[in-house]
Structures are given as C-alpha cells and as structure tokens.
C-alpha cells in the first residue's frame, strides 16, 4: 500500500486513468507523477475485481451468477457494502455498512460524464469518458476540498471507473 499516494495529497482536479495491457487490462489512477489507485480484474468476465489505494483494498464481486448487485468486501472477506442498479432508471445506488450512501449516474441523457452524488456532500466526483482514447479512456474530476472531506473518495473513484467499464461491456454485448 505504500506504493500509492494518499488522496489527501491531491494537488490537481483531473486524474487520468491509464489502461495497461490488452488481453487482461488493468487500470491505474494517476496524475502523471504519482499513482493514486489501481483497478484489476481477476477473471475474464469482469465479474470480480480488486481495487487498491493507499487507504486500503477492496474486492468487488457479483452477489450471484445472474445478479445485478455488486458486493464490496475487504480482502479478509468481510462485506462492507453493496452496489445496486435501480430498475428502469440509469442510477446506481452505493450503500456502505457504516451509513454512507451515494448515487452514480449521468446527469444528462446523452452525456459521457458520470457523477457520484451524495445527500450529505453533494456532487463528489465526475468520471469523464474519452472517445477514441485507448490508452487513457477516462478522466476522474475531483475537487481538492472533496479529497479532504469525503472519507470514501478512493473507493468512489475506482468504483466509478469499474461501473463505467461494466456499462460499456453490457452495451457491447447487446449490440
């Protein structure tokens, strides 16, 4: 965990996500000089992934084989939260066991910007997708004051990238 820089030391508002590899890609959240987190898929179907940051690591897996719900676990196996996509809506609800809740959605219908919104903190961060950019497919926009006030910001940033990748995989499977 000492490899990653803490989000409290963030000095920029935009963090590009760098994609490494082609057959088994992994994604790195960086500002060009320091690495803030890493997202790695543990199987080919993107149903399990590992999120790593300076504050901890989390395993994300589907609740069941055909379930849309995602379970957030500590590496020891302790379940700390759940991600539930709402039906007939483009919103995704994150609920942690400690009481924190946030919603992930794009505010405009044809927009490629996805936002984490919380009742307590308002707009937390924005995951912006880039067209025709294979090496840097996303930019995570974080306000510097949010890095100091929101306790689960590293989890939200990497979970947002994971959710956009899952949405892209579902859209590709349908077409």
Helices and strands as residue ranges (DSSP letters): G 7-9, E 14-20, E 26-30, E 35-41, E 48-53, E 57-62, E 70-74, E 79-85, E 92-96, E 101-105, E 113-118, E 122-129, E 138-142, H 144-149, H 153-174
